[in-house]
Amino acid sequence: MNKIPQLLENQLLELIDGNLSASEKEKIEQEIEHSPEVKKRYNQLVEIDRALKTIQLEQPSKTFTQIVMAKLNSQPLQTGFSIKNGLLLLFGVLIAVGAATVLLATGVFDTAGTIDLNNIVAPNLTKEPLPSVPFNGKLVVNGIIILNIVLAFLILDRTILKPWFNRRINDMQF
C-alpha cells in the first residue's frame, strides 16, 4: 500500500470527527470511493476511533490529591547501609584485615613460588608450552589488606560520617 499524503490523512480524521463542511465532506467521500488505498486507510482509522471510544478512563480516588500532598514533605528513603549493617560490615572488614596482618607477620605467606599455567589450562589446547608465572604470596596478601582498608574507609564514610555530617547540616538550617 502506498502511503497517502498527510493532508489527506488529516482530512480523513476530520471526517471521522465530523469537523468538515458539507462540500469538504463530499469531496473526501468521493476520494474514498475512487481510491481503494484511501478507502482502506479510512476503514483503519474508523476502527481505531471505535476502539478508542470504548476504552474507559481510570479515575483516581477522591483522596488522591490529599494523599500526594501529604507525602510531599516526607523524608526520602535512605539509600545505602543502615548504621547497624554498616557497622557490622566495617567490623568484619577490620577483623579480616587484622587476621591477614597477623598471618602476614607470622610468615605464613613468605614462601614464593611459581604457578605453572600448563597444569591449569586444559592440556593440548595450545601447541607451545605456556610460561610459568612467579607468585609471591606476601605481595598478594599485602594487596588484599590494602583493598580491605580502602573498603573499610568507604564503609566508614557511607555508614557513619555521611549521616553524621548530613544531620549537622540539617540542624544548622533554619
C-alpha positions as CSV (number, residue, x, y, z in Angstrom):
1,M,0.0,0.0,0.0
2,N,1.3,3.4,-1.0
3,K,1.4,5.9,1.8
4,I,-1.3,8.6,1.4
5,P,-0.4,12.2,1.9
6,Q,-0.5,13.6,5.4
7,L,-3.0,16.3,4.3
8,L,-5.4,13.6,3.1
9,E,-5.0,11.6,6.3
10,N,-5.7,14.7,8.3
11,Q,-8.9,15.3,6.3
12,L,-9.9,11.7,6.9
13,L,-9.5,12.2,10.6
14,E,-11.6,15.4,10.4
15,L,-14.3,13.5,8.5
16,I,-14.4,10.9,11.3
17,D,-14.6,13.6,13.9
18,G,-17.4,15.4,12.0
19,N,-15.4,18.6,11.6
20,L,-15.8,19.1,7.8
21,S,-18.1,21.4,6.0
22,A,-20.6,19.7,3.6
23,S,-18.5,20.5,0.5
24,E,-15.3,19.2,2.0
25,K,-17.1,16.1,3.3
26,E,-18.5,15.3,-0.2
27,K,-15.0,15.8,-1.8
28,I,-13.4,13.4,0.7
29,E,-16.1,10.8,0.3
30,Q,-15.6,10.8,-3.5
31,E,-11.9,10.3,-2.9
32,I,-12.7,7.3,-0.6
33,E,-15.0,5.8,-3.3
34,H,-12.4,6.2,-6.1
35,S,-9.2,5.1,-4.3
36,P,-9.0,1.7,-2.7
37,E,-5.9,2.8,-0.7
38,V,-7.7,5.8,0.7
39,K,-10.8,3.6,1.5
40,K,-8.6,1.0,3.3
41,R,-6.9,3.8,5.3
42,Y,-10.3,5.3,6.1
43,N,-11.6,2.0,7.4
44,Q,-8.5,1.5,9.5
45,L,-9.0,5.0,11.1
46,V,-12.7,4.3,11.7
47,E,-11.7,1.0,13.5
48,I,-9.1,2.8,15.6
49,D,-11.6,5.5,16.5
50,R,-14.2,2.9,17.6
51,A,-11.7,1.1,19.7
52,L,-10.5,4.3,21.4
53,K,-14.1,5.3,22.2
54,T,-14.7,2.0,24.0
55,I,-11.8,2.5,26.4
56,Q,-12.9,3.6,29.9
57,L,-10.6,6.1,31.6
58,E,-9.4,5.2,35.0
59,Q,-10.4,7.7,37.7
60,P,-8.2,8.4,40.7
61,S,-9.6,8.0,44.1
62,K,-11.2,11.1,45.7
63,T,-8.4,11.4,48.2
64,F,-5.6,11.1,45.7
65,T,-4.7,14.7,45.8
66,Q,-4.7,14.8,49.6
67,I,-2.5,11.7,49.8
68,V,0.0,13.1,47.4
69,M,0.2,16.5,49.1
70,A,0.6,14.8,52.5
71,K,3.6,12.8,51.2
72,L,5.4,15.8,49.7
73,N,7.1,16.9,52.9
74,S,8.1,13.4,54.0
75,Q,11.7,12.4,54.1
76,P,13.1,10.4,51.1
77,L,14.1,6.8,51.8
78,Q,17.6,6.4,53.0
79,T,19.9,4.8,50.5
80,G,22.9,2.8,51.4
81,F,23.6,0.8,54.6
82,S,21.7,1.2,57.8
83,I,24.0,2.2,60.6
84,K,23.8,-1.3,62.2
85,N,24.6,-3.2,59.0
86,G,27.3,-0.8,58.1
87,L,29.0,-1.1,61.5
88,L,28.8,-4.9,61.3
89,L,30.3,-4.8,57.8
90,L,33.0,-2.4,59.0
91,F,33.9,-4.7,61.9
92,G,34.0,-7.7,59.6
93,V,36.4,-5.9,57.2
94,L,38.6,-4.8,60.1
95,I,38.7,-8.4,61.5
96,A,39.7,-9.7,58.1
97,V,42.4,-7.0,57.8
98,G,43.7,-7.9,61.3
99,A,43.7,-11.6,60.6
100,A,45.6,-11.1,57.3
101,T,48.1,-8.8,59.0
102,V,48.7,-11.4,61.8
103,L,49.2,-14.2,59.3
104,L,51.5,-12.0,57.2
105,A,53.6,-11.1,60.3
106,T,54.0,-14.7,61.3
107,G,55.4,-15.5,57.9
108,V,52.7,-17.8,56.6
109,F,52.9,-16.2,53.2
110,D,56.7,-15.8,53.0
111,T,57.2,-18.7,50.5
112,A,57.5,-17.6,47.0
113,G,56.7,-20.0,44.2
114,T,55.6,-20.3,40.6
115,I,52.3,-21.2,39.0
116,D,52.6,-23.5,36.1
117,L,50.0,-22.5,33.6
118,N,50.3,-25.8,31.7
119,N,48.8,-27.6,34.7
120,I,45.9,-25.1,35.0
121,V,44.9,-24.7,31.3
122,A,43.5,-27.7,29.5
123,P,46.2,-29.9,28.1
124,N,46.7,-30.0,24.4
125,L,44.9,-26.7,24.0
126,T,48.0,-24.9,22.8
127,K,50.9,-26.1,20.6
128,E,53.5,-24.3,22.6
129,P,54.0,-24.7,26.3
130,L,52.7,-21.8,28.5
131,P,55.1,-19.9,30.7
132,S,55.3,-20.3,34.5
133,V,54.2,-17.2,36.5
134,P,56.2,-16.3,39.6
135,F,53.9,-16.0,42.6
136,N,54.7,-14.0,45.7
137,G,52.1,-14.7,48.5
138,K,53.3,-11.9,50.6
139,L,52.7,-9.3,47.9
140,V,49.2,-10.7,47.1
141,V,48.2,-10.6,50.8
142,N,49.5,-7.1,51.1
143,G,47.4,-6.1,48.2
144,I,44.3,-7.7,49.7
145,I,45.0,-5.9,53.0
146,I,45.2,-2.5,51.2
147,L,42.0,-3.2,49.3
148,N,40.3,-4.1,52.6
149,I,41.5,-0.9,54.3
150,V,40.1,1.1,51.4
151,L,36.8,-0.7,51.6
152,A,36.8,-0.1,55.4
153,F,37.2,3.7,54.8
154,L,34.4,3.7,52.2
155,I,32.1,1.9,54.6
156,L,33.0,4.2,57.4
157,D,32.2,7.2,55.2
158,R,28.9,5.9,54.0
159,T,27.7,4.5,57.3
160,I,28.9,6.9,59.9
161,L,30.4,10.1,58.5
162,K,27.9,10.9,55.8
163,P,24.8,10.6,58.0
164,W,26.5,12.5,60.8
165,F,27.5,15.4,58.6
166,N,24.1,15.4,56.9
167,R,22.5,15.6,60.4
168,R,24.7,18.5,61.3
169,I,23.9,20.4,58.1
170,N,20.1,19.8,58.7
171,D,20.5,21.0,62.3
172,M,22.2,24.2,61.2
173,Q,19.5,25.1,58.7
174,F,16.5,27.1,59.9
